[in-house]
Each structure stands twice: as structure tokens, then as C-alpha cells.
């Protein structure tokens, strides 16, 4: 057992599929907690006060954040178009780290980094066998 735990090899053939599932669902549901309030802010009709880091206007910046943090997170939970859905999320986290909190201490950047790095890992892993991507791909190959 110790040898298996310390081995650099994959535990089983489905380990990466399970890892992808855990990452997708966890990251997606956690990010929805950030995206949902932004969605409510966007559709509330109240005056929008939101950061404009890429100089496209506060409303457009909020809409892009909602798209990434809410809608792309749902796609990730489902495992649908996972790699494409990860791109806006990675870009959002890069903007948070490199523009919004550029002059802040690492503690302010930490949350965005804690999302960004697993997003990159998931991008490399792919959505795995337990996803809509796999289901749709299987049906396409039949």
C-alpha cells in the first residue's frame, strides 16, 4: 500500500477521470457563489458599480465577469465544452491578479490564484469520462 501511495504513476485507469470530475464540480460550484451575486447585480436595474480593468465600461466588465463566473461555471460543472469554458475563467483570474490586485499583497491575490491554478490543471486534464463532453464525443464516434 505504501508503495502505491508513493508511486508517481496513476493509481488506476480512471484516476484522471475522477480527478477531473472532482475539480470540475468543486471549482464550478464554488465559482457560482461569486458569479450569482454579480448576475443579480447585473439584472437588478440598479446603477452598476464594478471595476473596469480593461477600460470597456463598468457594465460591460460586469457582463463579462458574469459570463465567466456564472455561465462558464455551469458549463464546467456539466463538463460541457469544458476547455472553452475555462478560457474566460482563466482570463478573469489573470485580470484579477495582474490588474485589479496588482499592487496589493499576495493575500489579496491568493483567492484568484487558488482558482487560476486548478483551472489550468483542469484545462490540461480535460473534462474526463464523466462529462457531457465525453457523452457527446462518444455519440459522435458511433
N, C-alpha and C positions, 0 to 999 in steps of 0.2 A: 504494500500500500504506500509506504514512504517513497519508494522508487517512482511510483506512478504520480504522486503529488509533486515530486521534484523534477519530473521529466519535462523538457521543453516541448515535447510532442503534444499534439492534440489528444485529449482523453478518448474521444470516440469520434466516429464519422459525423455525428450530428452536433458536436460541441459548438461549432461555429454557428450553426443554425439557432441553437438555443441562446447563445451569446447575442446574436443579432436580435432575436425576439425580446430578450430582456432589455437590451439597450434601446430598441425602438419604442417599446411600450413605456418604459420608465422615462426616457427623455421626452417623448411626446406628451405624456400626461403632465409631467412637471412643467413643461413649457406652456401648456394650455393655461396653467394658472397665471402666467404672465400675459398671455395673449387675450384671454377672455375679458379682463377689465379694460384693455385697450380697445377691443371691439365695442364694448358698451360705451366707452368714451366717444368713439368714432360715430356711432349711430344715435347718440343721445340728443344731438341737435344743439348742444351747448357749445360755447366758444372753446376751440381746441387750443390747448397749451401743451405743446410737445416739442422736444428737441428737434432741431433742423440741421443735423450734422453734415448733410451733403447739399445743402442750400437749394432744396426743391420746394420749400414751404412746409409749414407745420402739419397741415392736413395731409399732404402727400407723404411726408415722412411717417406720420401715424398710420396711414393706409398701408404703406409698405411693411411696417412693423407688424400690423395686424395680419397681413397676408402671410408673413413668415411665421410669426409666433402662434397664430391660431390655425389658419387653414393648412399650412405646411405641416404643422404638428399632427393634425388629424390624419394627413396622408401617411406620415411616418408611423403612427400607431397602427394603421391598417396595413402598412407595408406596400403601399401603392405609389408607384413612381418614386421610390424612396430616395435614390441618389439625386434625382432632380429636385425633390422637396428639400433635401438637405442643403442645397446650394444657397437659397435665400436665408436659411437659418445660420449658416456659417458666415455669410456676408454680414448679417445683422450683428453677430457676436464679434466679428472683426472690427466693425464700426464702433461698437460699444467700447472695446478695449483700446483701439487706436485713435479714436476721435473724441467720443463722449468723456471717457475717463483717462485720457492721455496724460494729464498732469497730476492725476490722483495716485495715492499709494496703491500698492498691489492688492490690498484688502478690498478696494473698490472695484478692481478688475477681476477679482477672483471668481465671482459667480459666472461672468461671461466666459472666462477661460474654462471653468468647470463644465460649461455646456459645449464650448467650441471643440475641445479635445475629443470628447466622446463622439461628437458629430463627425469629426474627421475619421475616427476609428470605424464608425458605422458606414461612412462613405466607402472606406476601403473594404470592409467586410461584405457589404451589400445587405439586402433585406432578408436573406436566408430562405430556407424552405417553408417556414411558417409565415407566409406573407401573401398578399394579393398579387404581388409581382410574380411569385413562383407559380401561383394558381393560374394566372393569365398566360404566363410563358408556357406552362405545361399544356394548356388547351390550344395554344398557337402551334405547338410542335406535333399535335396529333393529326 
